[in-house]
Amino acid sequence: MSQAVADIGLIGLAVMGQNLILNMNDHGFTVCAYNRTTSKVDLFLENEAKGTNVVGAHSIEELCSKLKRPRKVMLLVKAGSAVDNFIDQLLPFLEKGDIIIDGGNSHFPDSIRRTKELEAKGILFVGSGVSGGEEGARFGPSLMPGGNPAAWEHIKPIFQAIAAKAPDGASCCDWVGENGSGHYVKMVHNGIEYGDMQLICEVYQIMLEGLGMSHDEMATVFEEWNKGELDSFLIEITRDILKFKDTDGKPLVEKIRDTAGQKGTGKWTGIDSLDRGIPVTLIGEAVYARCLSSLKDERTRASKLLEGPKNAKFTGDKKVFIDQLGQALYASKIVSYAQGFMLMRQAALDFDWNLNYAGIALMWRGGCIIRSAFLGKIREAYDNNGKLENLLFDSFFQEATAKAQDAWRNVIAQAVILGIPTPALSTALNFYDGLRHEMLPANLLQAQRDYFGAHTYELLSAPGTHHHTNWTGRGGNVSASTYDA
């Protein structure tokens, strides 16, 4: 039998897996590496892991024999059946109290199922979101672990050591909650990432098409924005991309085909929001914008057939408008995060999770793709009031959106006049306006439903009691059963 020398085992030696192992090694943990194609293990040990304390295994049995108890095995493999296959292979060599961690982009219902199934076998399961890409994995990712709470004390020293650190030194990793909550929070993170990217792209198109700015001019604006309230990873990389020149000296970005791919996590967030009845409209629009972008051939034909505004040109003060663009971007971003936290709050109620919202904001402060300065303000909002109903109700965000709203409205109005699409910027403002209206026209909608289908309605004076009206004088008094639509 091999000697138990390793603090943790890691299965899956693609770039993320390799980088996480090297990160763990840097922090004084001995890692046992395994890959289904075992030649990858030897290559890794001879190259990237040369001179480290990393050990290798050529079988699942050997991997488990080299782990200190309770054994901790992290999977960084493709989501879906591959995770279940490895769990099945691990089980014969594990014992009660051992821990399996899934660090892939798994869909949260799978993590709920795995937590339950493994608990019945005495194994502790953790489904952890990992964000930050290759560089994050190597030097400090954002980690979002959830699952069996009994596992946390055993993995906490490793996870909090290797995670990114916020500017105040706090680790961007904390326990999220029960069963699938870690992967749920990662799913919402990815949805917000879709929204952030789409908002930036809309601002880019307004600058390019509406203001006729060069890529270098735009890069300078993003550089300035990154020094203020918009300071974030995505603003920073946008600046770098806009500056980047191809070998012929022209901006590389304008040569890239305008069709966006997606791996599905934004779509999962959108579908889940519909299932939960939470209006996460900005992420939905961001997903649909990618879908529309993929219809390149149809858009090319449409560009020759469908008319836009004639001779529309921006005539205002360019410098003032660029400042307004920044304010519109900031306000829309606040709405996107407010929607994301609304969704997590509803999921916590539905699944009986005890989510730590201030902790989640902290986990996103560093290491991950949506890291930004204003997540510190979200953390403060939930620190001040752990039961905060809506992020927009916090005084800081209330004041920020109020201050930005004139600029926000002007930007969207100008874009409409110029014929430039702003699905995410517009839906953010529409949500804001919808939320601040005490009365919405759903009273008419309920009357319509009762008229054509006898679906009944409630009265403002008596919520909870259902009424039916014979609107035409021809219908009967029998009403259909009520339902929420």
N, C-alpha and C positions, 0 to 999 in steps of 0.2 A: 504493500500500500504506500502511496505517496504521502509525504509529510504535509500536514495542514499549515501552509505558510502564508496564504493570501488572505487579505482582509475582505476582498470582494472579487467575484468573477464577472467577466463581461463577454457576452456572446454577440458577435457581429462586428467584423473588422473593416467596415467601409470607413470613409473619412471621419464621420461623426464618432464612431466607436473608437477608432485609433486615437483621436484627439482627446476624448474623455479619459481614456486610459492614461495617456501621458499627463493630463491635468491631475488625475488622482495620484500618479507617481510623484509629481512635483510637490504635492502636499503631504508626502510621507506615507502614503498607503501602498501596500503591495497588491498588485492586481494580477489575476490569472486570466489570460486572453484565450478565447476559443473562437473558431470560425468553422462553418460547415465544410468549406473547402480548406482542409487543414494545412495545405501548402502556404496559405496566406498567413497562418500563425508563424511559421518559420521565417517567411519574408519580413514580417513585421519585427520579429525579435532580432533579425540580422541587420535591419535598416533603422527605421524610425525609433524603435525601442532599444537600440543598442546602447549599452552602458547604463541602462536603468535597472530598477528592481523588478520589472515586469517579468512574470513567468508565463509559460505557454502550456496548453493542454491539447492533446490530439484526439480526445474523446470526451463525451459528456461525463462519463464515469471518472476519468482522470481529473477533469475540471472540479467536480464536486469533492473529490478526495483531497484536493489541495486547498480547500477553503476552511478557514477557522469557523467554529460554531458560534452563534447560529449562522449557517451558511447564507451568504447574500449573493444572488446572481442577477445581474442586470442584462436585459435583452435590448439590443439596438438593431432590430431586424424589421423587415417590411411589415406594416400593420396587416391584420387579418389572420389567415390560416397559419402563416409562418410562426406567429406568436404561440398559437395553440399547439402546434407541432413541437416546438421547443419545450413548452411546459410539460407536454406528455413525455418527452424524452428525459426531462430532468427528474420527474416525480419518483422513479424507482431508486434514485440515489440521494434523495432528500429525506429529512426526518422532521418530526413535529417541531414547529417554531422556526424553521428555516424560511428564508424570504426570497421571493421572486419579484423583480422590479421590471416593468415594461416601460422603457424610455422612448418608444416609437410614437408615431402620430396616430395612435389607436382611437377609434370612435368610442366615446364614453360608455355606451350600452355594453360593449364588449368588456370593459373594465369592471362594470357593475357585476356582470355575470362571472368573470374570473375571480373577483374577490370572494363571491359567495361559494363558488365551486371549490376553490382552494381552501377556504376556511373550513369547509366540511372535512377536508383531508388533513387539517392541522397545519397547513402552510399559510404563511402571511403573504398577501399579494399587495403590491404597490403599483399603481399606474401613474407615471410621472410625465407631465409635460416638460419638454426640454426645448428651450428657444435660444437663438443666437447664432445659428448656422455653424460652419466649421470653426471660425475664429472664436466664437463664444464657447464652443465645446472645449477648445484648447486652453483658453485663458480665463474662462469664467462665463458659464451660461446662466440664464434664468431657469430655475428649476421649480416645478409645481407638483409636488408629490401628494397623492391622495390614495386612499385604499384602507387597508386594515390598520387602525391606529396603533396597534401593538408593535408594528414594525418601525415606527418613527424613531424611537430612542436608539435603535440599532443602526439606522442609516443616517441619522441626523449629523453625527460628526463628519462623515464623508461628504454628504450633500452640502452642508453649510460651508465646509472648507473649500470645495471646488467651485461653488457658485460665484457669480459676479458680485462685486461689492458696490453698494450705492455710494454716492459722494460722501455720505456721513459715516461710511465704513460698515453699515449694516449689510448682512448677507442677503442676496436676492433669492432666498429660498426659505420657505417656511411650510409647515404642514397645512395643506389646503382643507382637507376634510375626509369624509368617509367614501368608501367604494370608488365610483367613477368620477369623483369631483375634480381630481387632478387633471384628468384628460378633458373634462368639461371646461375647466378654466382655460386650458391650453387652446381648446376649440374657439372659445370666445376671444382669446388673445389673437388668434389667427384671423378671426372675422374682423376685429378692430384693425388689424394690419391691412386687410383688404380695403377697408374704409379710408384709412390714413393715406394709402397709396393712391387711391382713386381721387381723393380731395386734392392731393399735390398735383396729380396729372391734369385735373381740370384747371387749376391755377396756371399751370404751365401752358395749356392750350390758349387760355385767355391772354397771357403775356405774348405768346408767339403770334397768334392769329389776330387778336384784338388790338394789341399795342405795337405789333411789329418789332418786338425786341429781339436782339441777337442772343445767341446762347451764352456768350460771355457776359452780357448785361444781366441776363437772368441768373447766372451763377453768382454774380455780385449781390443780387437781391437776396438769394437764398443764404449766402454767407452772412449778410446783415441779420436776417431773420433768425439764424442759428445762434446769434448772440443775445437774443431777447426771449420773450415768452414762448416762442415757437422752437426753442432749442431742443433738438431731438436727433436721433440716429437717421431717420428717413430724410429729414431736411438736409442733414450733413452729406449723406450719400448722393442726394439729388444735386447739390452744389458740385460735387466731384464729377458726376456723370455729365452735367451740362458743360463743364470745363474741358472734358476729355476730347482730344482731337485724334482722328484717324491718321494714317500715314500720309495722306494728302493734305493734312492741315485743317480739314473740315470736321465739324462736330460729328462724332461717331453716332450719337443718339438719333440724328435725323436720317441715318441710313438704315435704322432697325425697323423691320416690318411691324406695323401697328396692330398686331394680333396678340392678345395676352392669353397665356395658359393658366391653368389652375389645377391644384391637386385635390380640391374637394372640401377642405376644412371651412372655407368661407360659405360654401353651399350648405354644409352641415349646420352652420350657425343660423343661416337663413331659414332652413327647414324647421329647425328646432324652435326658432322664435315663432313661427306660424303655429306649430303644435302647442306652444305654451300661451299663445295669444298676446305676445309682447311685441309692440311695434318697433322692431329693430330695422327701421327703414333704410338707414344709411348703408349698413352692411349688405342688405338685399340689393340696393341700387348698384353697389360696387361689384357684386357678383354679376348682375345683369349687364353692367357696362363691359365686363370681360366677355360675356356671351355675345354682345353686339359687336365687339371688336373682332371676334372670330369670324363674323360674316363678311369678310373682306371683299370677296367677289361681288356680293349683293350690294354692298355699300359703294363699290366702284361704279356699278351700274346706276345706283340711285343718285349718285353725285352728278350724273349727266341728265337725270330725268326730273328730280325734285327741286323745286325752287326754294331759295332762301331769301332773306331780306335784300332788297336792291340798294346798292351803293351805300350800305351801312358802314360808317367809319367812326372810330372813337374820336371825340372832339374835346374831351375834358382835359384836365390837368393830369398828365401822366404820373408825375411824382406822387400826387395826392391819391390817385387811384391805386398805385402799387401799395401804398400804405393801407388802403381799404381792403385790398386783396389779402394782405396779411391778417387783418382783423377778421375777415370773413372765414379764412382758413382756420383761425384759432377758435372762433365761435362754433364752427361746424364740427371741429375736432372734439370740443367739449360735449356737444350733443351725441356724437358717436360713442364716447366713453360712457355717458349717462345711460344710453340705450343698452350698452354691453353690461353695465352693472345692474340695470333693471332685469335683464334676462337671467343673470346669475342669481339674483335675489329670488326670482320666481322658481328657478330650478331648485334652489335650496329649500324652498317651501314644499315643492312637489316631491323631492327625494329625502326630505328630513335631514339635510346636510347643515352642519353648523359652520358656515363659511366665514372666514376672517377677511373682510373686505379691505381693511387697512393693510393687512398682510399681503393681500393679492396685489394691491397698488405698489407695495414695496418690492415684491418679487419682479415686477415689471419695470422698476426704476433703472436697472442695469442689466447688461448681458443680452436682453432680448431685442427683437426687431422693432417693437413699438416703444422702446425706452425713450423717455423724454422728461424734461425738467418738470413739467406740470403734473406728472404722476405723484410728485411730492405733495402737491396741493390736494390731490385726491386722497392720499394717505391721511393728511391732516383733517380733511373733511370727515372721514370715517373714524379717526381717532377722537375727534370732537363729539361725534354722535354715531355710535355703532349701529343705531337703528335708523339712520338717515333714509328717508323714503325715496328720495330721488336726488342724484348728484346736483341737479340744477337748483335744488332748494337750499344748498349750502351757500352762505353769504358771499364767499369768494367767487363762486361760479355764477351766482345770481347777478352780481355786479359786473363780472367780466362779459357776460352775454348782453346785458343791458347796454354796456358801454360800446360794444361792437355792433349792435343791431343796425344802426343807420348805415354804416359802411357795408355790412352784410347784405342788406336790402339793395343798396345801390349797385353792388357788384353783380348780383343776380339779375337785376333789371337791365343793366348794361349788356350782360351776356345774352339775355333774351333778345334785346334790340339788335345785337350783332349776329344773332343766329348761332351762338356757340353753346353746345350742350353742357349743362352743369347738373347732372342727375344727383350727385351726392351733396354738393353745396345747397341745391334747391330743396332736397328732401329734408336736410338738416333744419333749414329755416321753416319748412312746412310743419315739421314735428314740433318745433319750438312754438310756433303760432297755434297749432292744434292743442298743445298741452296747456297754454295759458288762456285758452277760451273756456269759460265756465259752461257755456252752451255751444254745443256742436249740432249740425243739422240731422243727427241720428233720430231726432223726434219724427221728422218727416219720413225717414227710412223705415222706422217702426210702423208708422201709419200705412206706408205702402205695403209692407209685409202683411199687415193685418187685413188690408183691402183685398189683396189678391190671394192670400192663403190662410186667412183667419188665424194668423200666428200670435195674435194678442199683443198688447203693449202695457207698459206700466205708466202710471201718472206721476208727475213731479211731486204731487201732494201725498202720494201713497206708494212709495217704492216697495217692491216685493209682492204687490197684489197685481194680478193680470186681468186685463179687460179686453173685450172684443166689441167692436161696433159693426152694425149692419150698414156699411157705408152707402150702398146703392138702394136700400129698401127692398131689394129682391132676394138678398141672401138670408140664410137662417141665422139663428143665434148660437149655433154649434161652432165652437172654435177648435182649432188644431192644438195638439200638445205644444207647449213652448219649447224652444231650444235656443242655445247660444250659437250665433253664426258670426 
